[in-house]
Amino acid sequence: MREILFVAGETSGDQHAAGVAREIGASGARFALTGVGGDRMREAGVTLIAHVEELAVMGFIEPLKRAPRFLRLRRDLRARIESGRVALVVLIDFAGFNMKVASLATAANVPVLYYITPQVWASRAGRLNALSRTISRAAVILPFEEAMLRAHGIDATFVGHPLLDSALSLPSREEARRAVGVGPDEKLLALFPGSRRQEVERHLDLFVATAHELQRRDRALKVIVSAAPHVSIPSDRCPYPQVPSASILLLRAADAAMCKSGTTTLEATVALCPMVVAYKTDPITYRLAKYLVKIPFIGLVNVLAGREVAREFVQEALRPVDVADALEPLLDRASPARAEMVAQLAQVRDMLGEAGAARRVAAMAVEMAAAPQRAAS
């Protein structure tokens, strides 16, 4: 049996790839599913050849420390792709590594479907030329990406954002609060310090300090922390309850959230949870990012809106008292500031398309995998 090979390098990619894998399985298509991913992909029927917890790094400096591991994995993937049994490579995000895998697959005449493409609109626009040479099709999740990629000769399709699938099963606010152990009239702040070890290490003390400041102002305030799989949050640094692997549920329950930048801000958008965006990284990485990144925002909710819907506190601006000042009115259910942000989040959510992204990507994958293979060069 020929196989569809998935490569996802972090927790969010694991989640999105798992959705596609489940849809392929439900379609009855006869392909073995293998790949680099996490527990959710395994549960969806993918045989893992490497786990994301070994690969989840970020920035410019951290990946250098794990270079030997990445090189070994790339060699293993190359051998697998060149074996002749891979009908399709499906890449999910993880641009630095996956663009190299795309080149390997193209050299072996194996088609490549890239789901959640590199954020070339933010930085490294030169990657567009590389993508046009190395991928067969792109399934993009932000509405403006389709035209941008097509202008560079890439067969791109906007499939909607996969987080909208989660919205279909969102519990009511009351149900979500019962699930996380918070009463209907209690005020709840959710903290999302990150899904990678480096993020949590840099953010945790600042996020906890912000919560402490808000509890100093309102001693009845409840605080819960979202804990990503395979990332330990030490209790001696974080006195608050932790909810593992349930970010959408926690956002649905919360009155407001303090979120690291990235997908979490769109999860909050889908859940209509008011938020602030906070982020801090290695000083060298930050200086390089300032040089490379060409957009004014880091929170995806703000990127998509084209304006600052959620306040951003980046690097030295991430001061607990200032963040607490921004969060305080958002925690007040009667405040005009909270009502205005919820209305703006609803507008951004409407821009994300329609639910069913995983189903649409799975259909593309099966079609591509079943097509006659190109002759080897």
C-alpha positions in Angstrom: 0.0 0.0 0.0 1.4 3.4 -0.9 1.5 6.1 1.7 0.7 9.7 2.4 3.6 11.3 4.4 2.7 14.1 6.8 5.3 16.4 8.3 4.2 18.7 11.2 6.8 20.1 13.6 4.8 21.6 16.5 1.7 21.2 18.5 -0.6 23.3 16.3 0.6 21.5 13.2 -0.1 18.1 14.9 -3.6 19.2 15.6 -4.3 20.4 12.0 -2.7 17.4 10.4 -4.7 15.1 12.6 -7.9 16.7 11.3 -6.8 16.0 7.7 -5.8 12.4 8.6 -9.1 11.6 10.2 -10.9 12.9 7.1 -8.8 10.8 4.8 -9.5 7.8 6.9 -13.3 8.5 6.9 -13.2 8.8 3.1 -12.2 5.2 2.7 -9.1 6.1 0.6 -6.6 3.2 0.7 -3.4 4.9 1.7 -1.1 4.2 4.7 -0.7 7.4 6.7 2.8 8.0 8.1 4.6 11.1 9.3 6.3 13.4 11.8 3.8 14.7 14.3 2.3 14.2 17.8 -0.2 12.4 19.8 -3.2 13.7 18.0 -1.9 12.5 14.6 -1.2 9.1 16.2 -4.8 9.0 17.5 -6.0 9.9 14.0 -4.3 6.8 12.5 -0.9 8.2 11.5 2.1 6.0 12.1 4.7 8.3 13.6 8.4 8.2 12.5 9.3 11.1 14.8 7.5 13.1 17.5 7.0 16.8 17.6 8.3 17.1 21.1 11.7 16.4 19.8 11.5 19.2 17.2 9.5 22.1 18.7 12.0 25.0 18.6 11.6 28.6 17.6 13.5 31.8 16.6 16.8 32.0 14.9 19.2 30.8 17.6 17.4 27.8 19.2 17.2 25.6 16.1 21.0 25.6 15.8 21.3 23.7 19.0 19.2 20.8 17.6 20.8 20.8 14.1 22.1 17.3 14.3 18.7 15.9 15.1 17.1 17.8 12.2 19.8 16.5 9.9 19.2 12.9 10.9 15.5 13.3 10.4 16.0 14.9 7.0 18.1 12.0 5.9 15.5 9.6 7.1 12.7 11.4 5.3 14.8 11.6 2.1 15.3 7.8 2.2 11.6 7.3 2.7 10.6 9.7 -0.1 13.0 8.1 -2.5 11.8 4.6 -1.7 9.0 4.8 -4.2 6.2 4.1 -1.7 5.3 7.7 -0.9 2.4 8.9 -3.1 2.2 12.4 -1.6 4.0 14.6 0.9 1.7 16.8 3.0 3.6 19.6 4.8 2.0 21.5 7.7 3.5 24.9 8.7 7.1 24.5 10.2 8.6 26.4 7.3 12.3 26.3 8.1 12.4 22.5 8.0 9.4 21.8 5.7 10.7 23.8 2.8 13.8 21.5 2.7 11.5 18.5 2.7 9.6 20.0 -0.2 12.8 20.2 -2.2 13.6 16.6 -1.4 10.2 15.5 -2.6 10.3 17.5 -5.8 13.7 16.1 -6.6 12.2 12.6 -6.2 9.2 13.6 -8.4 6.8 13.1 -5.4 3.9 15.7 -5.3 3.8 18.1 -2.4 0.7 19.6 -0.8 1.6 22.4 1.6 -1.1 23.1 4.2 -0.6 26.3 6.2 2.1 27.8 4.1 5.0 29.9 5.4 4.0 33.4 6.4 5.8 35.1 3.5 3.6 38.1 4.0 5.4 38.8 7.3 9.0 38.1 6.3 11.3 36.3 3.9 9.2 37.1 0.8 12.0 35.4 -1.2 10.5 32.1 -0.1 7.7 32.6 -2.6 10.1 31.7 -5.5 11.3 28.6 -3.7 7.7 27.6 -3.0 6.8 28.0 -6.7 9.6 25.6 -7.6 9.0 22.9 -4.9 5.3 22.5 -4.1 2.5 21.2 -6.3 -0.4 22.8 -4.5 -1.0 25.0 -1.5 -3.9 25.0 0.9 -3.9 28.4 2.7 -5.9 29.4 5.8 -5.9 33.2 5.6 -8.0 34.9 2.9 -5.3 37.2 1.4 -2.8 34.4 1.0 -4.5 32.8 -2.1 -4.0 35.8 -4.4 -0.5 36.4 -3.1 0.7 32.9 -3.8 -1.2 32.7 -7.2 0.6 35.8 -8.3 3.8 33.9 -8.0 2.6 30.9 -10.0 1.6 28.7 -7.0 -1.6 26.7 -7.3 -3.1 28.0 -4.0 -6.6 27.5 -2.6 -8.1 29.3 0.4 -9.7 26.4 2.4 -10.8 28.4 5.5 -9.2 28.4 8.9 -9.2 24.9 10.6 -10.0 26.6 14.0 -13.5 27.1 12.7 -14.1 23.4 12.9 -13.6 23.7 16.6 -16.2 26.4 16.7 -18.8 23.9 15.6 -18.6 22.1 18.9 -17.9 25.0 21.2 -19.7 24.6 24.5 -21.8 27.3 26.0 -20.0 29.7 28.3 -21.8 28.1 31.3 -20.8 24.5 30.2 -17.2 25.6 29.6 -17.1 27.2 33.1 -18.4 24.1 34.7 -15.8 22.0 32.9 -12.9 24.1 34.3 -14.4 24.5 37.7 -15.4 28.1 37.7 -18.8 29.4 38.9 -21.1 31.4 36.6 -20.6 34.7 38.4 -16.8 34.4 39.1 -14.4 36.5 37.1 -11.8 34.4 35.2 -8.5 35.3 33.6 -6.9 32.7 31.3 -3.1 32.7 30.8 -1.5 31.2 27.6 2.3 31.5 28.1 3.0 29.3 25.0 3.1 25.8 23.5 6.9 25.5 23.4 9.4 25.0 26.2 11.3 28.2 25.3 8.1 30.3 25.2 7.0 29.1 28.6 10.4 29.7 30.1 10.5 33.3 28.9 6.9 34.1 29.5 5.8 32.3 32.7 7.1 34.7 35.4 5.8 37.8 33.5 2.4 36.2 32.9 2.1 35.1 36.6 3.2 38.6 37.7 0.5 40.2 35.6 -2.1 37.8 37.2 -0.8 38.7 40.7 -1.2 42.4 39.9 -4.8 41.9 38.8 -5.6 39.8 41.9 -4.1 42.6 44.0 -6.8 44.8 42.5 -9.5 42.2 42.6 -9.0 39.4 45.2 -11.9 37.4 43.9 -10.3 37.0 40.4 -9.8 33.4 39.3 -6.8 32.5 37.2 -6.2 29.4 35.1 -3.2 28.5 32.9 -3.4 26.6 29.6 -0.8 23.9 29.5 0.4 22.5 26.2 1.1 18.8 25.8 4.7 17.8 26.7 5.5 21.2 28.2 6.0 21.3 31.9 4.9 24.3 33.9 6.5 24.1 37.3 4.2 24.7 40.3 6.8 26.6 42.3 6.7 29.3 39.6 3.0 29.1 38.8 0.5 28.8 41.7 -2.5 28.6 39.5 -4.5 25.6 38.3 -3.5 24.2 34.9 -5.8 22.9 32.1 -4.0 20.7 29.6 -4.8 20.5 25.9 -8.1 22.5 26.1 -7.3 26.0 24.9 -10.6 26.6 23.1 -12.6 25.3 26.1 -10.6 27.6 28.5 -11.0 30.6 26.2 -14.8 30.0 26.0 -14.9 30.0 29.8 -12.7 33.0 30.4 -13.7 36.7 30.7 -10.4 37.7 29.2 -7.0 36.1 28.3 -3.4 37.0 28.2 -2.1 35.3 25.1 1.3 34.8 23.5 1.3 35.7 19.8 0.4 33.2 17.2 -2.5 30.7 16.8 -3.8 31.3 20.3 -4.9 34.8 19.3 -7.1 33.3 16.6 -8.4 30.7 19.0 -9.5 33.5 21.2 -11.1 35.2 18.2 -13.1 32.1 17.4 -14.2 31.9 21.1 -14.9 35.6 21.1 -12.7 36.0 24.2 -11.2 39.5 24.8 -7.4 39.4 25.0 -4.1 41.1 25.1 -1.1 39.8 23.1 2.2 39.4 25.0 5.6 38.1 23.7 9.2 38.1 24.6 12.1 36.2 23.0 15.9 36.1 23.0 17.4 39.6 22.4 19.4 38.4 19.3 16.4 36.7 17.8 14.3 39.8 18.4 16.8 42.1 16.7 16.9 39.8 13.7 13.1 39.6 13.6 12.8 43.4 13.7 15.1 43.5 10.6 13.2 40.7 8.7 9.6 41.1 9.7 7.8 43.6 7.5 4.4 43.9 9.2 3.5 46.2 12.2 1.8 43.5 14.3 2.7 40.1 15.8 -0.7 38.9 16.9 -2.5 37.1 14.0 -5.8 38.6 15.1 -4.3 42.0 14.4 -2.5 40.9 11.2 -5.8 39.7 9.8 -7.8 42.8 10.9 -5.1 45.2 9.7 -5.3 47.1 12.9 -4.7 46.6 16.6 -7.8 44.9 17.8 -5.9 43.4 20.8 -3.2 45.4 22.6 0.3 44.1 22.0 3.1 44.0 24.6 6.3 42.9 23.0 9.8 42.5 24.5 10.6 45.3 26.9 7.1 46.6 26.7 5.9 43.4 28.4 5.6 45.0 31.9 3.0 43.3 34.2 1.5 46.5 35.5 0.9 47.9 32.0 -0.6 44.6 30.8 -2.8 44.5 33.9 -4.0 48.0 33.0 -5.1 46.8 29.6 -6.7 43.6 30.9 -8.7 45.1 33.8 -11.5 46.6 31.7 -11.7 43.5 29.5 -12.4 41.4 32.6 -15.4 43.7 33.4 -18.4 42.2 31.6 -20.2 45.5 31.7 -17.4 47.6 30.3 -17.7 49.4 26.9 -14.1 48.4 26.1 -15.0 44.7 26.5 -18.1 45.0 24.3 -16.2 46.8 21.6 -13.5 44.1 21.5 -16.0 41.3 21.3 -17.7 43.1 18.3 -14.3 43.5 16.6 -13.4 39.8 17.2 -16.7 38.8 15.6 -15.8 40.8 12.5 -12.3 39.1 12.3 -13.9 35.6 12.8 -16.1 36.2 9.8 -13.0 36.8 7.7 -11.7 33.3 8.5 -14.0 31.6 6.0 -16.2 28.6 6.7 -15.7 25.4 8.7 -14.6 22.3 6.9 -10.9 23.1 6.1 -9.7 19.6 7.1 -12.3 17.9 4.8 -11.3 20.1 1.9 -7.6 19.5 2.4 -8.2 15.8 2.7 -10.0 15.8 -0.6 -7.1 17.6 -2.2 -4.7 15.1 -0.7 -6.5 12.0 -1.9 -6.9 13.4 -5.4 -3.2 14.2 -5.6 -2.1 10.9 -4.1 -4.3 8.9 -6.5 -3.1 10.7 -9.6 -0.7 8.9 -11.9 2.9 9.5 -10.7 5.3 11.5 -12.8 8.1 9.7 -14.4 11.4 10.0 -12.5 13.8 12.4 -14.1 
